[in-house]
Structures are given as C-alpha cells and as structure tokens.
Amino acid sequence: MSSVKTEAFDYIVVGAGSSGAVIAGRLSEDPDCRVLLVEAGATDRTRLCTVPGMVSIIHTTPQVKKRFDWGYYTAPQSAGAERKMPYVRGRVMGGSSAINGMVYVRGNRANFDAWLAEGCEGWGYADALRCFKRLEAWEGGESEYRGGAGPVKAQASKDLVPATQELIEAIAESFKVPVNDDYNGASQEGVGPCQMNAVGGRRYSASEAYVEPARKRKNLTVQLGAVVARVVLEGRRAVGVELIDGGQRRVVRAAREVILAAGVVGTPQILMLSGIGPADELRAVGVDAVADLPVGKNMHDHLFVPMTFLAPGAIHRGTPAHFFGGMIAEAFKGNTWFSRTVFDALAFVPTGRPTGGVPDMQIHCLPWSYPSPNQDRPVRPEVDLRPALTIMPTLIYPKSRGVVRLASSDATAAPFIDPGFLNEPDDARLLLEGIKRVREMMAGARMAKVTTGELHPGPAFASDAAMAAELPTRIHTVYHPVGTCRMGTDARSVVDPALRVRGIDGLRVADASIMPSITGGNTNVPCMMIGERAVELLRA
C-alpha cells in the first residue's frame, strides 16, 4: 500500500469500518481505479484487535480503550435516569468491527423485505442474501443460504459450558422455540450456539478481511490519523474532502465520487459540517446550508438488560487467573475460549405480541457476570467474579428515535448524541416483559439445578413495580445505532436507494446510517453487506 503522495484519486472512502473497509478493498480490485481510504484512527495491527480474547482489555482498561474509541457519551437520557451513557464507536482500522464482540448475525429476512416495501429497490432479502453469501466463508461451506468462499471467516461457538447447554434447552422450552443451529440460515427463530467472525484464534474484522489482502495493491492508499473536516463541494457536486492531518489542513480530490462510511455518528457529522443537513440547525452553529436534508434524524439502537445468576457450573471468567491462563493456553494449544467471542449462545424469540411471525426479542447468553448495574463508571466497570450466567433480554425493534446534531462547527469536537432511549413507553414494556419471562424460566426445574440465585438486578427488584422503577438505571446500549442518514424515496430520506445524497452529485453514504429501520440482531454483518451492495451500485 502506498503512502499519500498524489492528492487526486478516483474514489475517496471516508471511514475504514465495517462498511468502508469493504468498499475500499473491493474497489481496489480494479487496477485502473485509484482509491483513498481515510481513517481517523490508527492501525489495528496489534494483538489487542486481532486476537478475540483481548477484547476485554480494550473495553475495561481506560488507556487502552482511548487508543481505539472515539470516547463519545450520550446526552442525558430523560427516560434513562438522566444518565450520560458511554457510546463506544471504533476509531481504528476496521472501526467497531475491530473492537466488538464478533457476534455474527445477518438479521431477519423480513427486515430487508420491509426496506424494499418502503421503496428501497435493490435492498430486499434476495439482494441482501447475495451480498451476505459473497462476503462470508462459513465453516459449513456454500449452501442455499451460506457463502463458502468470501473474505470473512465465520463459525459457531463450540465446547459450550454445561450451564449454557442447559440454558439453551430451557429457552427452547420456556419460549416454545426450536433449538436452531443456524439462525442465519432458513429461519432466524430459535436458540443455539452463537456464531462469530473469528476463526483459528483470529478476529475477521472488515479490515482483516478486506484491507489486509489488498495491502500490496499500488492503487489503494490508506491515510491513517486524519479527520475529515468537510466534503469539498463545487456548486452541488462533491469533488473531494478537506483533511485535518497532524494539525495541518489539506484538500484531496476525487475524480469520480466521495463515499462517506464514517458510521452513524461520524457520517452525519461530516455531512452537516459540509452544509448538508437541517438548515435551521446548521445556521445555529454557524454553518451555511447547501442542502436542507433530515441528516441526523431517525437514530435508533438496540437495548438490553443484563440479568446475572450465580451458577457454580459456569466459569470464573473475568478473574486475572482466568484471563492470563486463557492467554497461555491459547498460545500453547489454541482453540480455547481466548480464540472466540465471549457470547456462548443467542436466541431470537417472540414475546407474544403481533409481529407478523418475526421474533421481537433477542437473548444474549454469557457464561460469566456482566457489569451491573450499568457501564457508566468512568474507570473500570464493576464485575462480580463468582461463576455466573448472564442472560440479556434485548429490545431489537425499538420505537424510540433519537438524533445526532452538531455541537459546534469544529470538526474535532464531539457532536450532540441523543439516542432517545425509552422515550416510547412500548420499549420499556417489552424489556420488562423479557425480564419477567427470563425470571420465570430461571425459576423452573431445569435451571434451578444450575443456578443458586439471581445476583442482578436482584431480589430487591423482584416485583413488577420495583423493576419498572429500576429499569432506567439498568438499560445498556448494545452499541448498534442506525438510521441517521435514512435511505428512501420520500422527504424523510437523506440518500436514495442507490445511496446517493439527495441533491448532491458525486456523494454517497454507505454504512449503518442508511438503514431505514434497524435489523433484528447485531448490526456488524449487515454493515458489511451494505459495503458489498454499495460496490455493486458504484460499479453499475
């Protein structure tokens, strides 16, 4: 990969995360196409990012986290006990895919057909499936639903602890769903081992899968440590970007197009700094409006509530002895917990509400304790070190909507981030229903043999009223924000179904911000799919 010598390229891709790395890697397959990939963070070529088990170090050690995370916090959440929640977003090659939990979920097929029904031609399940299959190398090989030769290696968790195996059976019985060994296959509903984009003790982030294989291509240039101050416009056409690099500003030009893939926070911030966004809000911070579009609106995110149960048959995960023991065991024999995601199992279940047959709750299962009551502590989160199971009922189709706005015209300043958690009462009701159902399941005969009591939220919040009052303190973001540059064909949209910014030539958006509505489950793989689909559109 060359260093930045020329200041002119065919395409400039802003953001080397789950979508941007895919786009840059794929575009560079054409030797006649000059591609610049701009990333504000540093390299991910460190064991902290490439070895799955090191993820806990990233998220629990402030100085390490600072290297890879933007350090955002939300605005005080009015329905969330006025909490300012940490809002982790990857600032590193690979973006959040380099520091996340590696949970491999496509979403429900109905999600993409809903996009199509809203007018997003080319984004139905058939189109999404084609891109999902292209990007993955599933351990079971090519099939009707799975890809076998893509750059992203994926497999299911193996050697689950006995407590998790009992939990899988308990979820199936309690929620009346099947044990499903492939929730990314024919049907999502059910419970089974967690799938992950980690194989052979290596994380397959978007950077690992798409940029690393392209390093020797002379037509791909990667610029690290550069913040994009704005998209450079000539009239109503994007012709490049202005970079802040080492305290200096310079303009890099794009002969064909600029593609923003800086994420749900970064992409709307760059658009608004460029004069593309709600005109009144831009003027309020001293930015001249070029295109009055609803940039930053429609923000929504997944929420879960960790419920921890003491379980002698689980693991002392989280103790120094367990961590360093895992590191040593992985180095000498491999294929240990240190080479996998920390999640053992996932479930997609119905809560009984009318959803057209689509599971409306996800359950994440961990064989260890999770920080409680929340992750807001500025230093190391507090975690109980006794063997335990953590079960996380998860709201995957929130009705609440939030916003990203400019806090100032300074490109290096954090924007205003308000996800609006629990602003819609139905969201709290679904989470409370999930908590109640989990408690009923854990009180049953099967799990009573495995666990010795509820640690969190705990007996003090056993009643419906007490839990409802405590809920705002207990909610966690799953770090899956979407929607701030909505794709569509109406006045609520920022980009059209070809991902072109409305009213601006030569400028597209391709990341989670374009989702009209959130997918059912972890959003990293859908973001990679968006990158693959974007390349199809660019080549067309």
Secondary structure, DSSP 8 states (H G I E B T S, - for coil): -B-S--SEEEEEEE--STTHHHHHHHHTTSTT--EEEEESSB---SHHHHSGGGHHHHHH-HHHHHHHB--EE----TTTTT---EE--B-BTTGGGGTS--B-----HHHHHHHHHTT-TT-SHHHHHHHHHHHEEETT---SS--SSSSEEEEE--S--HHHHHHHHHHHHHHT--B-S-TTTT---EEEE-EESEETTEE--HIIIIIGGGTT-TTEEEEESEEEEEEEEETTEEEEEEEEETTEEEEEEEEEEEEE-SHHHHHHHHHHHTTEE-HHHHHHTT---SEE--TT-SBB--EE--EEEE-TTS--TTSHHHHHHHHHHHHHT--SGGGS-S--EEEEE--SS--TT---EEEEEESS---SS-S--SSS-----SSEEEEEEEE-S----BEEE-SSS-TTS--EEE--TT-SHHHHHHHHHHHHHHHHHHTSHHHHTT--EEEES-GGG-SHHHHHHHHHHH-EE-S--B-TT-BSSSTT-SB-TT-BBTT-BTEEE-SGGG-SS--SS-SHHHHHHHHHHHHHHHH-
